[in-house]
């Protein structure tokens, strides 16, 4: 099989392919076997029609489409392997010639990864923030811990105020009939938490313990229960008790309650360390992004729209999977944030374009620097993947190799090492 490639425009190639006659014949024979097995024709048993008769009655081109589905992928595989072609989309068949005993001719156009001209990518000056935390941050986390460990105690207050915890019985009525699921007994409600329908909690402010109060609220038009959406519902509410939150002391007993700490100072030290680690991670991520932006400023590259669209779809699937793990459907999530699928994808398009741009730049750095992924590095990555599972390393690795995923793991490692190189070879100026 002979393949000639020609650059058309941007990142589009034309592949002119000549196929040996015997390869064409093999593809036609394979196509014939696929077509004839389900074909019926008077005078012949199903699947037993001779090829010559089949072509004579239905035309020689009856086998061409199936033969092309054999020849085109094979030609593309050879182009990828031997002619440095990296497709980002399916090829488009522009023309073909398939005649028995003659060389086959195919002309394809295909969009490929764009060329990347790096320019200067080391020795750049990039600002890097200092990792600094305030002691107030530690104290705030400690206050949050105290709040989480708080207990609700009976209050002597008689009137409900904002931010109070009240114990209530309630029942909702629509057109005089009780609403299913809109009732409760001894329910503890934090006034101002927006736990209930908007307007409900505010109407309890000023109510007296022991009082039975009627409250009318209108459910939102987009309420998840359609039968209640936009409807006015009457709630009969009895205020049974007011409770106050009692915080534990910030002492050694609190530390022992929340973890394996002996003293409150040990707890504070752990909190401080975690805050610092989070701050370091944020600084690192920002520095990574700033380094990539600095390098990209010297790069000549036109990011293909097709790659951006594919990345947007990947982000959408990743987000949907994340939502499902939290017990929420993607459509419900979009409804909650007031977005359509198309609007969500459009909003995420700039991030997708930046990610594609960075990936292409890192791949070019990998090639320029001759960066490799060592076998032991790939093994370490596999160990991370199966950590916490019942998979055996050898079996899992064999499965990844059979499915062609080992190459992808290696490419991820190489890009990661390229990013580390860029961070090392570009000066970090402290802000």
C-alpha positions in Angstrom: 0.0 0.0 0.0 1.4 3.3 -1.1 0.4 6.5 0.7 1.2 10.1 -0.3 0.2 13.0 2.0 -0.3 16.6 1.1 -0.9 19.5 3.5 -4.0 21.4 2.4 -4.7 24.1 5.0 -4.2 24.6 8.7 -4.2 21.1 10.1 -5.9 19.3 7.2 -4.2 16.6 5.1 -5.0 14.9 1.8 -4.0 11.2 1.7 -3.6 9.7 -1.8 -3.6 5.9 -1.4 -2.8 3.2 -3.9 -3.7 -0.4 -3.0 -2.2 -3.5 -4.5 -4.7 -5.5 -6.7 -4.5 -8.6 -4.4 -5.4 -6.4 -1.3 -8.4 -5.1 -3.2 -9.5 -8.6 -4.1 -9.1 -9.8 -0.5 -11.3 -6.9 0.7 -13.9 -7.6 -2.0 -14.0 -11.2 -1.0 -14.4 -10.4 2.6 -17.1 -7.9 1.8 -18.9 -10.5 -0.3 -18.9 -13.0 2.6 -20.4 -10.3 4.8 -23.1 -9.3 2.3 -24.1 -12.7 1.0 -24.7 -14.4 4.4 -28.0 -12.5 4.9 -29.1 -12.2 1.3 -31.9 -14.2 -0.4 -32.3 -14.7 -4.1 -34.6 -16.9 -6.1 -33.0 -20.2 -7.0 -30.3 -20.1 -4.3 -30.2 -21.0 -0.7 -29.7 -18.1 1.8 -26.0 -17.2 1.9 -25.1 -19.4 -1.1 -25.3 -16.9 -4.0 -22.1 -17.0 -6.1 -20.2 -13.7 -6.1 -20.3 -13.4 -9.9 -24.1 -13.8 -10.0 -24.5 -11.4 -7.1 -22.4 -8.7 -8.9 -24.2 -9.4 -12.2 -27.7 -8.9 -10.7 -27.0 -6.1 -8.2 -24.1 -4.4 -9.8 -20.4 -4.6 -8.9 -20.6 -1.6 -6.6 -22.8 -3.7 -4.2 -19.6 -4.8 -2.4 -17.8 -1.5 -2.6 -19.1 0.1 0.6 -18.2 -3.0 2.7 -14.8 -3.2 1.0 -14.1 0.4 1.8 -14.9 -0.2 5.4 -12.1 -2.7 5.4 -9.6 -0.8 3.3 -9.9 2.7 4.7 -9.2 1.8 8.4 -6.2 -0.3 7.3 -4.9 2.6 5.2 -5.4 5.0 8.1 -3.5 2.7 10.5 -0.6 2.5 8.1 -0.6 6.3 7.7 -0.5 6.7 11.5 2.2 4.2 11.9 4.5 5.0 9.0 3.7 8.6 7.9 3.5 10.6 11.1 -0.3 11.2 10.9 -2.2 12.0 14.1 -5.9 12.2 13.3 -8.3 14.1 15.5 -11.4 13.3 13.5 -12.8 10.6 11.2 -11.4 10.8 7.7 -13.6 11.9 4.8 -13.5 9.8 1.7 -13.4 12.1 -1.3 -13.1 9.6 -4.1 -12.2 6.0 -4.8 -11.6 3.5 -7.6 -12.1 -0.2 -7.0 -11.9 -2.5 -10.0 -11.2 -6.3 -10.0 -7.6 -7.0 -11.0 -6.6 -3.3 -10.8 -4.9 -1.3 -8.1 -7.3 0.5 -5.8 -7.2 4.2 -5.4 -8.5 6.2 -2.4 -8.4 9.9 -1.7 -9.1 10.9 1.9 -9.0 14.2 3.7 -8.4 14.2 7.4 -8.0 16.7 10.2 -4.8 16.1 12.3 -3.1 17.5 15.3 -1.7 21.0 14.6 2.0 21.8 14.4 3.3 23.5 17.5 6.1 26.0 17.3 7.4 26.4 20.9 9.5 29.5 20.8 11.3 30.2 24.1 10.0 27.9 26.8 12.7 28.1 29.5 14.3 30.9 31.4 11.1 32.9 31.7 10.2 34.9 34.8 7.0 33.9 36.4 5.6 35.2 39.7 4.9 32.8 42.4 2.9 33.6 45.5 4.3 32.9 49.0 2.6 30.3 51.1 1.3 32.3 54.0 -1.5 31.6 56.5 -2.9 33.6 59.3 -3.5 32.3 62.8 -7.0 33.5 62.4 -7.6 30.8 59.8 -6.6 28.1 62.4 -9.0 29.7 65.0 -11.8 29.8 62.4 -11.4 26.0 61.7 -11.4 25.4 65.4 -14.6 27.4 65.8 -16.1 25.3 63.0 -15.1 22.1 64.8 -16.7 23.4 68.0 -19.9 24.3 66.1 -20.0 20.7 64.7 -19.7 19.3 68.2 -22.3 21.6 69.7 -25.4 20.3 71.4 -28.8 21.8 71.4 -30.1 22.7 74.8 -33.6 23.8 76.0 -33.9 27.6 76.0 -35.9 29.8 78.4 -36.8 32.1 75.5 -40.5 32.5 74.7 -40.3 34.3 71.3 -38.7 32.9 68.2 -35.8 35.0 66.8 -33.7 34.8 63.7 -31.0 32.0 63.8 -32.9 30.2 66.7 -33.4 26.5 66.6 -37.1 25.7 67.0 -38.9 22.4 67.5 -42.1 22.3 65.5 -45.0 20.1 64.3 -46.3 21.1 60.9 -48.7 20.0 58.2 -49.2 21.5 54.7 -52.6 21.8 53.0 -53.4 22.4 49.4 -57.1 23.2 48.6 -58.0 21.9 52.1 -56.3 18.5 51.7 -53.1 17.4 53.4 -50.1 17.4 51.1 -48.2 14.1 51.1 -44.7 14.5 52.4 -45.4 18.0 53.7 -45.7 17.2 57.4 -43.5 16.4 60.4 -43.4 16.1 64.2 -40.7 17.3 66.5 -38.8 18.8 63.6 -35.8 20.9 64.6 -35.6 23.9 62.2 -32.8 26.5 62.2 -34.5 29.8 61.4 -32.6 31.5 58.5 -31.1 28.2 57.2 -33.5 28.3 54.2 -34.3 24.6 54.8 -38.0 25.1 54.0 -39.8 26.9 51.2 -38.8 30.6 50.9 -40.9 32.7 53.3 -41.8 29.9 55.7 -39.0 30.5 58.3 -39.4 34.3 58.3 -43.0 34.0 59.2 -42.1 32.1 62.4 -40.1 35.0 63.8 -41.9 36.5 66.7 -44.0 33.4 67.3 -44.4 32.3 70.9 -43.7 28.8 72.3 -46.9 26.8 72.5 -48.5 28.9 69.8 -50.2 27.3 66.8 -49.7 29.4 63.7 -51.0 29.3 60.1 -48.5 30.2 57.4 -49.1 30.6 53.7 -46.2 30.1 51.2 -46.1 29.9 47.4 -43.8 27.2 46.1 -41.3 28.2 43.3 -42.4 27.7 39.7 -39.4 25.4 39.1 -40.1 23.3 42.3 -39.0 19.7 41.7 -42.5 18.4 42.7 -44.6 19.5 39.8 -47.9 19.2 41.6 -46.7 21.9 44.1 -44.8 24.2 41.6 -46.3 27.7 41.8 -49.0 26.6 44.2 -50.0 28.4 47.5 -49.9 26.0 50.4 -51.2 26.6 53.9 -49.1 25.2 56.7 -50.4 24.7 60.2 -47.4 24.9 62.6 -47.1 24.4 66.3 -44.1 25.9 68.0 -43.2 23.4 70.7 -39.8 24.5 72.0 -36.8 26.9 71.4 -33.3 25.4 71.7 -30.0 27.1 72.0 -26.7 25.8 70.6 -24.1 25.1 73.4 -20.5 25.0 72.1 -17.9 22.8 73.8 -14.8 24.5 75.3 -11.7 24.6 73.1 -9.8 22.3 75.4 -8.1 18.9 75.5 -11.5 17.1 75.8 -12.6 18.6 72.5 -9.4 17.4 70.9 -9.9 13.8 72.2 -13.5 13.9 70.9 -12.7 14.7 67.3 -9.6 12.6 66.7 -6.5 10.9 68.0 -5.2 13.9 69.8 -4.1 14.2 73.4 -4.2 18.0 73.7 -5.8 21.0 72.0 -2.4 22.1 70.8 -2.0 18.8 68.9 -5.3 19.5 67.2 -4.3 23.0 66.3 -1.0 21.9 64.9 -2.8 19.4 62.7 -5.3 22.0 61.5 -2.4 24.4 60.8 -0.6 21.7 58.8 -3.6 20.9 56.7 -4.3 24.6 56.0 -0.7 25.1 54.9 -0.9 22.0 52.7 -4.0 23.4 51.1 -2.4 26.7 50.6 0.7 25.1 49.0 -1.5 23.2 46.6 -3.3 26.4 45.6 0.0 28.2 45.1 1.3 25.3 43.0 -1.7 25.1 40.8 -1.6 28.8 40.2 2.1 28.6 39.4 1.5 25.7 37.0 -1.2 27.7 35.2 1.0 30.9 35.1 4.0 28.9 33.8 1.8 27.4 31.0 0.4 30.8 30.1 3.9 32.3 30.0 5.1 29.5 27.7 2.0 29.7 25.6 2.8 33.4 25.0 5.8 32.4 22.9 4.0 29.5 21.1 2.6 29.5 17.6 -0.4 27.3 17.7 -4.0 27.3 16.4 -6.1 25.0 18.6 -8.5 23.0 16.4 -12.2 23.5 17.1 -12.7 19.7 16.9 -10.3 19.0 19.8 -12.0 21.7 21.9 -15.5 20.2 21.2 -14.3 16.8 22.1 -12.8 18.1 25.4 -16.0 19.9 26.2 -17.9 16.6 25.8 -15.3 14.8 28.0 -15.8 17.5 30.7 -19.5 17.1 30.5 -19.3 13.3 30.9 -16.9 13.7 33.8 -19.2 16.1 35.5 -22.2 13.9 35.0 -20.3 10.9 36.4 -19.3 13.1 39.5 -23.0 14.1 40.0 -24.2 10.5 39.8 -21.7 9.5 42.5 -23.3 12.2 44.7 -26.7 10.8 43.9 -27.8 13.6 41.5 -28.7 13.4 37.8 -27.0 15.8 35.5 -30.3 17.2 34.3 -31.2 18.0 37.9 -27.9 19.6 38.5 -28.3 21.8 35.4 -31.8 22.7 36.6 -30.5 23.7 40.0 -27.9 26.1 38.5 -30.4 27.4 36.0 -28.5 26.2 32.9 -29.3 24.2 29.7 -26.9 21.6 28.3 -25.9 23.9 25.5 -25.3 26.9 27.8 -23.2 24.8 30.2 -21.1 23.5 27.3 -20.6 27.0 25.9 -19.6 28.3 29.4 -17.0 25.5 29.7 -15.6 26.0 26.2 -12.8 28.5 27.2 -11.5 26.1 29.9 -11.6 23.2 27.4 -9.6 25.2 24.9 -7.0 26.1 27.5 -6.6 22.5 28.5 -6.3 21.3 24.9 -3.7 24.1 24.2 -1.7 23.1 27.3 -1.8 19.4 26.4 -0.5 20.1 22.8 2.3 22.3 24.3 3.4 19.7 26.8 3.4 17.0 24.1 5.7 19.2 22.1 8.0 19.7 25.1 8.0 15.9 25.6 9.2 15.5 22.0 11.8 18.3 22.2 13.3 17.1 25.5 13.1 13.4 24.7 11.1 12.7 27.8 10.3 9.1 28.5 8.1 7.1 30.8 10.1 4.4 32.6 8.5 1.0 33.1 8.7 1.3 36.9 6.9 4.7 36.7 4.1 3.1 34.7 3.9 0.3 37.3 3.7 2.9 40.1 0.8 4.6 38.4 -1.0 1.3 38.0 -0.5 0.6 41.8 -2.2 4.0 42.5 -5.1 3.1 40.3 -5.8 -0.2 42.0 -5.1 1.1 45.5 -8.0 0.3 47.7 -9.5 -2.3 45.3 -9.3 -6.1 45.1 -7.5 -6.1 41.7 -4.3 -8.1 41.4 -1.5 -6.0 39.9 -0.4 -8.5 37.2 -3.9 -9.3 36.1 -4.9 -5.6 36.0 -1.8 -4.6 34.1 -2.3 -7.4 31.5 -5.9 -6.2 31.1 -4.8 -2.6 30.5 -2.2 -3.7 28.0 -4.7 -5.8 26.1 -7.1 -2.9 25.9 -4.4 -0.5 24.8 -4.5 1.7 27.9 -0.9 1.3 29.0 0.2 3.8 26.2 -2.2 6.4 27.6 -0.8 6.0 31.1 2.7 6.4 29.7 1.6 9.6 27.8 0.1 11.0 31.0 3.4 10.4 32.8 5.4 12.1 30.1 3.2 15.2 30.1 3.4 15.4 33.8 7.2 15.3 33.7 7.2 17.9 31.0 5.2 20.2 33.3 7.7 19.6 36.1 10.5 20.5 33.7 8.8 23.8 32.8 8.3 24.7 36.4 11.9 23.9 37.2 13.4 25.8 34.3 11.3 29.0 34.6 12.2 31.3 37.4 9.7 31.7 40.2 9.8 35.3 41.5 8.2 35.6 44.9 5.4 38.1 44.9 
